[in-house]
Amino acid sequence: MSSAGGLSRRRVGGASSSSTSDDAPSPGWTPNGPSPNGTVATHAGSAFEGGSKVAFDPRDLDQVEEDSRNGGRMPRLTIMEEVLLLGLKDKHGYLSFWNDSISYALRGCILIELALRRRIALVKDSNQRRSPLADRLVEVIDDKQTGETILDEALRMMKGQESDRMSITGWVDLMSGETWNVMKIGYQLKQVRERLAKGLVDKGVLRTEKRNFLLFDMATHPVADVRTKDTIITRAVSLLTATTSTVPPSALDKEGTQCRVTRAVCLVCAAYAASVLDNAFGRLTYEDREAAFQRCDEILAEFACWPFGSNSATGSGGGRRREAVKIGMGNTTPSGRESVLGLVQEVKREMNGEEDHGFQLIAGVLEVLSKLDSLL
């Protein structure tokens, strides 16, 4: 049959009728069926039409298995990166030159992050219970790489020191360079703040600029993704201004994140120790800001001991001073004890048993950070 353009359609040999559609398969053809010589024809490397070969990355399966073992997926940002982001000035892109606490606090956050990822824990030894929590020895329970450069470097150092294990305080001091032992000076993690900032640049949260400071030029990292920082601020403020025993969803990371209540607690405690938490309270009134600081004092006191919530005091010395100031101002609002106890119960649900040595390590690090003012 000729078409208007002068082309003709050839009739397929063996066709029973010219009215048969060109797209219809012949009666003898079946997908993935037996061929005339007895072999089975299958799709080659396609996931469609019943193909049996699908390309995949074995690392994806390992990640899924690790997430299920750890109780959820890893967050986009580590605790160290969130603390650093709270301390950075949005437009200028650098930390306060007068902040002497953040470097030491970031080293403590490295231990917390490794413990949450189930890479390190306290040594399982009954004799260790006689020692103070911060003086108990740390061991590596899984030397698998995390994918975060600083975490992997710290993990390699700890693995190489397994023959002579050190305490929580010892590791934080060594990684900060706070040691007189020249044989241990190589354990110092150098340029942690700059490396964390570059990691945030790679993740699209910061950008790199060069600024002139009179006599020298310095690379700065202004905030590029304001929404990410606003989310961190919202989480911190929501946690410290909650008035009920139920943890508000706005204070937590996305659903399905591993240990998201514990991470929220560690974020506010580490930011408080690093003297960057006040940057999150820019929109609060003076009274609300003082109440939030007092709440953070109480949270730090309850989680800087083991078991969690065993501290009978309502807060540290700073918390009692702020309480006295509020009473002097005529404010007798309750301190939110129910909210703190609710946090303790939620964190205990994320633990692997009553004697979770990873969470004991977190309590030891928070104890070290709670004494940071006296150490500096």
N, C-alpha and C positions, 0 to 999 in steps of 0.2 A: 504494500500500500504506500503510495507516494504521498509525501507531505507537500505543503505549500512552498517550501524552500527548495524543492527538487531533490530532497534526500529520500532514500527508501529504507525501510526497516526489513532486515533479513529475518526470515522465518527460521526459528530454531528447529534443528532436525529432531524428529521424534516427538514433536509437540502434537497433541491430539486435537487441538482446536486453536484457531487464530484468536479467539476471544480470551485465551488464558493470559493473565497478567504477567508482564515481564518480571515483576518482583517476586512472584511466587516461586518457591523452590520446586525442583523436580521431585517426583514421587520417590525416587531412589536415594535422595540425599537427606541425611539426618545429622544434625550437629552433635559432635562428640559421640557419634555412633560408630558401629563397626564398618570398616571399609571393605571393599570386595576381597582384599587379600587377607582379611582376618585381623588386621591391626585396628586399634582404637585411635581415632583422631581427636586430639584435644587442643585447646587454645594454648598458645605458647606465651606464658608470662603475662596473662591478662586476668584481671579480676572480674571481667564481665562474661556473660553468657556461660556461666559455670566453669570458668577457667580455674585450674588447680594451682597455678603458680602466681604468688603475690609477693612483690618485693617488700622487704621490711628491714629495719635497722635493729640488730640484736640489742643495742644499748637501750632502745625504747622499752623492750621487755624487761630489762634489768631495772630500769627506772620505775616501771609500774610495780615490780616486785618489791623494790625498796620502799616506795610510797606506802604500799599496803602493810609492810612490816613496821614502818615508823608511824602509822596511824594517820596518814594524809600526805598531800603533796607539799613540796617545799615552796615557800613564798618567793615572790619575785625579788625582793630585797632582803638582805640579811639584817640582823639587829645592828651590826656595826654601821652599815650604810644608812639605816634610818636615824641613828643617833647623829651621825655626821651631817645628814641632811637637815636635821633640826638646828644644828649649830651654824650652818652656812647662811650668810646674808644673801637674800634672793637676787638682788641686782648686782652686788659687788662680787659675790662668789668666793669669799674667803671667811675664815673663822676669826674670832676675836683674838687679837695678839696677846691679851691678858689672861687667856684661859689656859691654866696649867693643869687642869684636871682631865681634859678630854683624851689626851694621849694614853694615860694610865687606864681610864675607863674603857677605851676601845680594846685594849689587850684583854681586859676581863670579858668583854663581849665576845671575843674570839673563843674563849673557853666555853662560854654559855652556848654559842652557836654550835660548836662541835659536840657538846653534850646533848643538845636537842636533836642533832642529826645522828645520834647514837654512835659516835666515833670514839669518845672517851668517857670514862666514868671513874669513880673512886674505887680504890682497891678493895676487894671483898675480903676483909680480914677483921676478925672480931677484936683484935688488939688495937685496931685503929680507932675504935669507939672511945678509947680513953683520951685520945688527942683532941684538941680543939678542931672544930670543923674546917677552918681555913688551913690547918697544918696537916691534913690527911693527904695521903699520896694519891697521885693520878696515874691511871693506866690507859693504854690504847686498847680498845676492844674490837675495833674494825679500822684497818688502815686503807680502806677503799677511798679513792679520791672523790672529793665533793664537787669539783668543777669550779670552785671559787679559789683563786690563786692564793690569797692570804691564808685561808683555812687549810689548804693543802700544804703550804709551806710550814705552818705551825704543826700540822699533823705529822709531817716527816721528821721534824725536830723531836717531837715527843716519842715517836717510834724509835728513833736512834738513841734515845735516852732510857729505854726500857730496862737496861741492866742497872741503872742507878736512878730510880724513880724519884720525882720531886713532888712537893706539895703544891696546893693551889696557889698559895702566896708566893712560893718560889717561882712558879711558872709565870705569874703575872709580873713579878719583879724582873725576871730574866728577859722576857719579851719586851719590857719597857726600858731595858738597859740600866735598871736600878740595882746594880751589883758591884761589889768591890773585887770580885774574883775575875782576874784577867783571863782565866781559862774558860770562863763561861760567857765572855763578852760576845762570842759569835752567835749566841742564841737570841740576840736582840733583833726584833723585827723592825726594819728601818723603813722610813717614809710610808708609814701605814696610812696616814690621812691623805697623802697625795695619791697613793695607789687605790684607795677606796674611791676617791673622787674620779679617777680615770675609769674605774669600773662603772661608776654611775654615768659617766659620759658614754661608755659603750652601750649601756642599757637605755640611753635616750633620756635620762632624767636631768643631766647637767650638760652644759656645753663649755668649751674651752676658749678663753680670751686671754690677752696679754695686757696687763696694766702697768703703768709706770708709777713707782713709789720713790720719787725724788732721785735717789742715787742708783736705783736698780729697777729692772723689769722683773715682773713675777707673773707666772701663769695663774689665772683665776678661773673659777668654775661657777658661773652664775646658773641659776635654776632655769632649765629649759621646759620642763614638764611641771608646771605649777600645780596641776591637779594631784599629782602623786604626793607632793609635800603637803598639800591641804588635807589629803586623806590621812596622812600620819598625824597631823595636828588634831584633826577631828577625833581620831582614835584615842589620843592621849587625853584630850580635854574631856571626852565622854566618859572615859574610865575614872578620871579623878573628880568628876562632878556628879557621878551617879548617886542617887538617893535611896535606892532599894538594894536588896540582897541579890537581885537578878542582874547579871552582867548585860548591859545594853548591847545589842548587835552592832551599833555604830562604833563601839570600842574595840571590835575584833576585826581580824582580817577576813578575807573572803571565805565563804563556806567551803569546807573540805581541806583547808590549810592545816598542816600538821601542828598540833599543840598551840592553837591560836590564842587561847586564854593565857597560857604560860608566856607566850611571846609578848602579849600585851603588857603583862606584869613586868617582864624583864626590860621592855622598852622604856617604860616610865621610870623604873628604878635606875637604869643605866643612864638615861638622859638627866635625871636628877643628880646623880653622882658626877656626871660630866659637866654640870653647870650650864646646860643648854635647854633645860626644860622651861625656863621662863620665856624663851622665844615662842613657845606655843600658847602663851597666855596673853597675847597682845590684845585680844578682844574682850577679856574679862575685866570686871571691875576690881578695885583694890581688895574688897572683902572676899570676892570669889577667888581671886588669885591666892590670897593667904589661906583660904579654906582648901584649895587644891594642893598647895604645898604641904599643908598639914596632913591631908589624906595620903600623899605620897610618902611622908614620914611614917605613917602607920603601916602602909603596905610594905615598905622596905623593912620595917622592924619585924613584921610577921613572916616575911619570906627570907630573911637573913638568918634563919635558925632552922634546926631540924629536930623533930618534924615541923612542917609548915604550920604556922598558927599557934605554936607552943609558947610564944613570947607573951608573958602576962602583962607587959607594959603596953600602954596605948600609943606609944610612939617614942622617938628618940628625944634627946634634949632639945633639939631644934623644934620638934613638934610641941613639946611642953611650953617652950617660950612663945610660940605662935598662939597657943591656946590661952596663955596668960594675957597676951596682947588683945585677943578677941574679947575676953571677959572684961578687960579694962575698958574696952570700947562699948561695952554693954550688949555684946552679941553672945547669946547663950544657946545658939543653934547646936544640936547634936553633931558629933564629929563624924558620923557616918560609919560607925563600927559595924553595923549590919552589912554594909556594902563590902567591907574588907573581909569579913567572915565568909560572905558569899563567894568572893574571889578564891579564898582558900579551898573551899569545897569544890569549885570548878576545876582548879588546878590538880587537886588530888584525883579527880576522875580521869585526868590525862596521864597519870602515872602508871607504870607497869608494876603494880603491887605496892605494898606499904614500904618496902625497903628498896626503892628504885635508886640505884647508886648514881645514875646519871642526874637525877633531880637533886640528890644530895650534893653533887658537885656544883650545881647551879646555886643552891643555898650557900655553899661555901664562898663562891665568887661574890654573891650579893653581900655576904658578911664583910669581905675585903673591901668592896666598894662603899659600904656604909661607914667605914673608917677612913675614907679617902682624905677627908679634911685634916685629920690628925696626922696622916702619913705625909702629906705635902706641907 
